[in-house]
Amino acid sequence: MENYRLKIKTLEETKAQCERFRASGKKVVFTNGCFDLLHPGHTRYLCAARELGDHLVVAVNSDRSVRVIKGPKRPIVPEQVRAELLAALGCVDAVLLFDEENPLNVIRQILPDVLVKGGDWAEDKIIGSDVVKEAGGEVKRIPFVEGFSTTDLIEKIRDL
């Protein structure tokens, strides 16, 4: 079996890889998130995203950016571990870490054919949607999976 850790790439490596895929007629799909405690909502979402193209890139918020977004007690799982868990999934083709609070720079660099977010995001609030559309790409929203939430998992653990 391939060494899944090789899927973890820098932005520059990911950009070059995506350019090669597009040059060969393949469709690049992009999504991002914290993915703090991996759960079935995440895996179902990522598998559905992968079905929208040929190559799924997942950008993962760094520990620093998660703290800015979610608060000082997060993330629960360190960035390198979160990246490794995502890379181990068969539906994920590339993983990269980013340190900004939002993925706009990464989206501008990669220019995916399909930008994907969960259905809980209004399309006009999806960061980078304008960039992707202007480049001829599309934005897709995948329905939110009820019953799975990192915040809910953390609360359950705290209640033990």
Backbone bond lengths (Angstrom), bond angles and torsions (degrees), N, CA, C in turn:
res aa  C-N    CA-C-N  psi(-1)  N-CA   C-N-CA  omega(-1)  CA-C   N-CA-C  phi
1 M - - - 1.459 - - 1.535 109.17 -
2 E 1.316 115.04 144.82 1.462 118.76 -178.69 1.522 111.12 -62.55
3 N 1.295 115.95 154.95 1.454 120.26 175.15 1.526 107.33 -79.33
4 Y 1.312 116.16 101.58 1.463 121.39 -174.30 1.523 112.99 -60.83
5 R 1.325 117.66 -23.49 1.467 119.56 179.59 1.526 111.80 -63.99
6 L 1.337 116.87 -20.35 1.467 120.54 177.14 1.525 111.95 -67.47
7 K 1.329 117.10 -14.26 1.467 121.26 176.95 1.525 111.66 -72.91
8 I 1.329 117.50 -17.59 1.465 121.27 179.89 1.525 107.25 -81.94
9 K 1.335 115.19 118.56 1.455 120.99 -171.15 1.528 111.18 -130.63
10 T 1.316 115.42 164.73 1.459 120.91 170.97 1.529 108.20 -80.29
11 L 1.310 116.31 168.43 1.462 120.23 176.49 1.525 110.35 -60.20
12 E 1.325 117.03 -42.63 1.466 120.76 -178.94 1.525 111.23 -63.03
13 E 1.331 116.85 -44.15 1.471 120.73 178.04 1.524 111.13 -63.02
14 T 1.323 115.96 -42.26 1.464 120.61 -179.31 1.523 110.61 -65.13
15 K 1.313 116.29 -43.79 1.465 120.71 179.19 1.527 110.62 -58.91
16 A 1.326 117.53 -47.32 1.469 121.49 179.84 1.529 111.06 -63.28
17 Q 1.316 116.13 -41.01 1.459 120.50 179.23 1.526 110.55 -63.25
18 C 1.320 116.90 -43.87 1.472 121.28 -179.90 1.531 110.86 -64.52
19 E 1.317 116.32 -39.41 1.474 119.68 178.12 1.521 110.85 -62.09
20 R 1.344 117.25 -39.95 1.470 120.88 177.28 1.529 111.12 -64.22
21 F 1.326 116.41 -43.11 1.464 119.73 -179.99 1.526 111.04 -63.09
22 R 1.328 116.45 -46.02 1.476 119.77 179.92 1.524 110.96 -63.27
23 A 1.334 117.30 -38.78 1.467 121.46 179.84 1.530 111.32 -62.46
24 S 1.325 115.95 -26.52 1.467 119.44 178.53 1.531 111.90 -94.92
25 G 1.349 116.14 12.83 1.456 120.37 175.51 1.512 115.52 85.29
26 K 1.317 117.42 10.68 1.466 120.57 -179.44 1.525 110.51 -92.06
27 K 1.324 114.49 152.39 1.460 121.77 -177.07 1.527 110.24 -98.58
28 V 1.350 115.45 126.33 1.464 122.67 179.99 1.527 109.37 -95.71
29 V 1.322 115.09 128.83 1.468 123.00 178.07 1.524 107.45 -111.62
30 F 1.328 116.10 140.23 1.466 121.41 -177.63 1.516 110.31 -131.44
31 T 1.325 115.32 139.27 1.452 121.16 168.69 1.522 108.02 -146.24
32 N 1.305 115.87 169.95 1.456 120.55 -179.14 1.513 110.53 -149.92
33 G 1.331 114.99 164.61 1.450 119.98 176.38 1.509 111.57 169.06
34 C 1.332 115.12 -179.14 1.463 121.51 178.94 1.530 110.67 -83.18
35 F 1.328 117.50 -41.54 1.464 123.54 179.66 1.530 110.28 49.68
36 D 1.327 115.27 50.60 1.460 121.06 -173.55 1.523 112.58 -67.52
37 L 1.296 118.78 -58.67 1.466 122.37 174.24 1.520 106.75 -114.87
38 L 1.315 116.34 104.34 1.460 121.18 -175.61 1.527 109.78 -62.69
39 H 1.328 116.60 130.46 1.462 122.21 -178.33 1.531 109.70 -143.15
40 P 1.341 118.73 172.55 1.464 121.03 -176.99 1.529 114.70 -58.41
41 G 1.309 118.27 -28.04 1.467 119.36 175.22 1.522 110.56 -61.21
42 H 1.329 116.21 -41.23 1.463 120.95 177.28 1.526 111.29 -66.05
43 T 1.325 116.81 -49.32 1.464 119.08 -174.95 1.523 111.63 -65.99
44 R 1.308 118.52 -38.95 1.473 120.93 177.06 1.526 110.39 -64.27
45 Y 1.311 116.26 -42.04 1.459 122.17 178.44 1.531 110.74 -61.67
46 L 1.320 116.70 -47.76 1.462 120.61 -178.06 1.529 112.10 -66.28
47 C 1.320 117.18 -39.12 1.471 120.10 177.24 1.526 110.19 -64.95
48 A 1.309 117.54 -40.56 1.474 120.92 177.60 1.526 110.61 -65.51
49 A 1.321 117.01 -38.94 1.471 120.72 178.32 1.524 110.11 -63.19
50 R 1.314 117.27 -42.78 1.469 121.36 -178.37 1.522 111.56 -62.01
51 E 1.321 116.78 -31.57 1.465 121.08 179.51 1.530 112.85 -67.74
52 L 1.325 117.31 -11.95 1.466 121.41 -179.17 1.524 112.89 -86.33
53 G 1.330 117.03 -1.10 1.461 119.81 -179.44 1.507 111.60 -168.92
54 D 1.336 114.68 -160.95 1.462 121.24 -174.84 1.513 114.62 -105.31
55 H 1.325 117.13 -17.38 1.469 121.11 -172.99 1.528 108.05 -148.09
56 L 1.335 117.09 114.52 1.465 121.33 -178.38 1.519 111.29 -100.70
57 V 1.329 114.99 120.38 1.464 123.19 175.39 1.525 108.03 -104.05
58 V 1.333 115.90 128.95 1.460 121.25 177.66 1.522 108.22 -117.43
59 A 1.331 116.08 117.71 1.465 121.69 175.85 1.527 108.00 -95.20
60 V 1.317 115.61 128.77 1.465 122.21 -174.40 1.521 109.59 -112.83
61 N 1.326 115.59 129.82 1.460 120.26 177.18 1.520 110.66 -61.77
62 S 1.326 115.92 136.13 1.471 121.46 174.83 1.532 108.85 -65.52
63 D 1.321 115.20 165.80 1.471 119.64 177.08 1.525 110.74 -56.79
64 R 1.327 116.68 -43.66 1.463 120.65 -179.17 1.521 111.17 -60.43
65 S 1.318 117.54 -45.73 1.465 119.23 -178.03 1.526 111.75 -70.09
66 V 1.336 117.57 -31.80 1.471 119.78 175.58 1.523 109.63 -63.18
67 R 1.334 117.27 -42.63 1.470 120.03 179.10 1.526 111.10 -60.36
68 V 1.319 116.69 -39.57 1.468 120.25 178.71 1.526 110.22 -64.02
69 I 1.328 116.73 -42.40 1.466 121.67 -175.38 1.525 112.34 -78.90
70 K 1.348 117.02 -44.92 1.466 121.85 -169.69 1.530 114.31 -104.50
71 G 1.333 117.03 -13.95 1.453 119.34 -179.92 1.519 112.39 112.54
72 P 1.344 116.48 168.54 1.472 122.00 -171.10 1.531 115.08 -67.47
73 K 1.324 118.87 -17.46 1.467 120.62 -179.08 1.524 113.04 -89.74
74 R 1.310 116.62 -0.54 1.461 120.73 -179.65 1.520 108.97 -117.25
75 P 1.295 119.89 154.76 1.462 126.07 3.33 1.533 111.81 -80.81
76 I 1.296 114.93 164.16 1.464 122.18 174.50 1.533 108.33 -79.23
77 V 1.318 115.62 -42.47 1.466 122.65 -176.06 1.535 109.01 -106.00
78 P 1.327 118.76 130.49 1.474 121.62 -179.00 1.533 112.76 -62.50
79 E 1.326 115.59 153.82 1.462 122.40 -173.91 1.529 113.98 -55.44
80 Q 1.327 117.73 -43.36 1.467 119.01 -178.41 1.525 111.59 -65.50
81 V 1.310 117.20 -34.41 1.469 121.10 177.91 1.530 109.70 -71.20
82 R 1.328 116.98 -42.69 1.473 119.82 177.52 1.521 110.58 -60.64
83 A 1.329 116.67 -42.57 1.466 120.52 178.61 1.523 110.84 -62.96
84 E 1.323 117.19 -43.00 1.465 120.84 -179.76 1.530 111.83 -64.06
85 L 1.321 117.02 -42.86 1.467 119.65 178.75 1.528 111.11 -60.76
86 L 1.322 116.98 -43.22 1.461 120.57 178.46 1.527 111.39 -65.57
87 A 1.326 116.52 -40.54 1.465 120.53 -179.94 1.525 111.64 -63.84
88 A 1.315 117.30 -28.07 1.465 121.15 -179.77 1.531 112.99 -72.81
89 L 1.327 117.21 -14.80 1.463 120.45 179.91 1.526 110.52 -76.86
90 G 1.305 116.70 133.39 1.457 121.36 -178.89 1.511 114.30 -63.49
91 C 1.311 118.13 -27.34 1.470 121.17 -178.03 1.525 112.62 -79.65
92 V 1.331 117.53 -13.13 1.465 122.38 -178.06 1.524 109.15 -97.93
93 D 1.339 115.76 128.28 1.460 120.62 -178.17 1.522 113.87 -100.00
94 A 1.327 117.53 -27.98 1.467 121.07 179.58 1.522 109.07 -152.52
95 V 1.321 115.07 144.43 1.467 122.05 178.75 1.525 107.10 -130.51
96 L 1.321 115.47 136.49 1.459 119.38 172.68 1.512 109.35 -139.32
97 L 1.324 114.94 149.57 1.461 121.47 177.24 1.518 108.58 -95.02
98 F 1.338 115.90 143.67 1.467 119.32 173.56 1.509 109.11 -135.08
99 D 1.324 115.85 147.39 1.459 121.43 -170.92 1.525 113.71 -100.98
100 E 1.316 117.84 -12.30 1.462 120.12 -179.55 1.532 110.12 -74.09
101 E 1.332 116.67 164.15 1.465 120.32 178.94 1.525 112.01 -72.78
102 N 1.329 116.97 -20.97 1.466 119.96 176.70 1.531 108.44 -138.19
103 P 1.338 116.86 162.38 1.461 120.96 -172.63 1.528 115.01 -89.84
104 L 1.317 118.90 15.51 1.466 120.67 -173.32 1.530 112.45 -55.91
105 N 1.311 118.07 -46.03 1.464 120.36 179.69 1.529 110.99 -60.76
106 V 1.325 116.43 -43.59 1.467 120.82 179.71 1.526 110.12 -62.21
107 I 1.322 117.19 -44.43 1.472 121.63 179.63 1.523 109.99 -62.22
108 R 1.313 117.13 -43.22 1.476 120.18 178.18 1.525 111.72 -60.77
109 Q 1.323 116.49 -37.51 1.463 120.81 -179.23 1.532 111.92 -72.72
110 I 1.317 116.61 -43.11 1.470 121.12 -175.02 1.526 112.16 -83.35
111 L 1.330 116.82 -34.41 1.469 123.18 -175.42 1.529 111.85 45.20
112 P 1.336 116.01 67.85 1.464 119.12 -177.50 1.529 112.00 -66.65
113 D 1.315 115.32 157.59 1.466 121.05 174.49 1.519 110.07 -74.10
114 V 1.340 115.67 -32.68 1.464 121.08 -179.85 1.527 108.07 -134.36
115 L 1.322 115.82 125.24 1.460 123.13 174.51 1.521 106.71 -103.51
116 V 1.326 117.09 127.02 1.466 121.59 -174.29 1.522 110.60 -121.38
117 K 1.331 115.38 136.94 1.460 122.11 170.99 1.522 107.52 -140.13
118 G 1.314 114.98 168.25 1.456 120.30 179.31 1.525 111.36 -71.38
119 G 1.307 115.04 156.39 1.456 121.74 -178.75 1.509 114.04 -63.46
120 D 1.334 116.87 -11.97 1.457 119.68 177.54 1.530 111.66 -78.82
121 W 1.336 117.06 -4.11 1.463 122.25 176.41 1.524 109.54 -99.16
122 A 1.326 117.99 127.25 1.464 121.16 172.01 1.529 107.08 -70.42
123 E 1.329 117.28 140.42 1.467 120.00 -175.28 1.525 112.75 -56.86
124 D 1.326 116.77 -37.35 1.465 118.51 -178.95 1.534 112.70 -73.39
125 K 1.330 117.79 -6.95 1.467 122.46 177.57 1.527 112.15 -103.12
126 I 1.326 117.23 -3.23 1.463 120.73 -178.78 1.522 108.76 -76.91
127 I 1.309 115.58 115.06 1.465 121.55 -178.29 1.522 109.51 -63.52
128 G 1.327 115.17 128.74 1.452 121.19 178.88 1.510 114.91 91.70
129 S 1.335 117.29 -4.77 1.463 119.28 -178.50 1.522 111.48 -60.66
130 D 1.330 116.78 -39.05 1.466 120.08 178.94 1.527 111.53 -65.26
131 V 1.319 117.22 -39.82 1.463 122.44 179.82 1.527 110.31 -63.48
132 V 1.326 116.07 -45.90 1.469 121.14 -178.09 1.524 110.48 -66.51
133 K 1.309 117.32 -43.99 1.468 120.32 179.72 1.522 111.64 -64.36
134 E 1.337 116.82 -42.29 1.470 120.69 178.65 1.525 111.82 -60.99
135 A 1.329 116.49 -29.52 1.469 121.43 179.56 1.531 111.86 -86.50
136 G 1.349 116.56 2.58 1.463 120.03 178.69 1.516 114.83 94.35
137 G 1.316 116.63 4.90 1.457 120.40 179.68 1.516 112.14 -88.68
138 E 1.311 115.17 -175.59 1.466 120.29 -179.54 1.527 110.74 -130.46
139 V 1.315 114.55 159.12 1.461 122.29 179.66 1.518 107.37 -116.52
140 K 1.320 115.87 129.67 1.470 121.46 -179.63 1.518 109.28 -124.12
141 R 1.329 114.56 142.63 1.458 121.29 175.26 1.522 107.84 -113.95
142 I 1.321 115.90 127.97 1.462 121.41 179.83 1.523 107.81 -100.39
143 P 1.332 116.78 130.69 1.467 119.40 -177.70 1.522 112.75 -52.62
144 F 1.307 114.59 137.41 1.454 123.02 179.12 1.524 108.82 -67.79
145 V 1.337 117.29 135.52 1.461 122.08 178.89 1.521 108.50 -88.91
146 E 1.317 115.70 112.99 1.467 120.02 -179.97 1.525 110.61 -68.71
147 G 1.310 115.86 148.11 1.452 121.33 175.02 1.519 114.90 91.64
148 F 1.334 117.05 -2.85 1.461 120.18 178.79 1.517 108.74 -128.72
149 S 1.317 115.63 123.22 1.454 120.83 -179.09 1.519 108.41 -156.84
150 T 1.316 116.58 134.31 1.458 120.34 177.11 1.523 110.22 -60.89
151 T 1.332 116.56 -42.98 1.469 120.37 179.62 1.525 110.54 -60.04
152 D 1.347 117.29 -43.06 1.470 120.40 177.95 1.526 111.66 -63.32
153 L 1.330 117.16 -40.76 1.469 120.39 177.90 1.526 111.05 -61.52
154 I 1.309 116.32 -43.29 1.469 120.09 179.28 1.522 110.22 -61.81
155 E 1.340 116.86 -42.86 1.472 120.48 178.45 1.520 111.51 -62.36
156 K 1.329 117.83 -41.66 1.468 121.49 178.47 1.513 110.70 -61.36
157 I 1.321 116.81 -44.11 1.458 120.97 179.91 1.529 110.18 -63.95
158 R 1.319 116.90 -42.26 1.474 120.19 179.76 1.513 112.20 -64.70
159 D 1.339 116.60 -29.00 1.464 120.61 -179.14 1.538 113.31 -79.41
160 L 1.327 117.02 -9.33 1.477 119.78 -178.55 1.513 111.65 -68.10
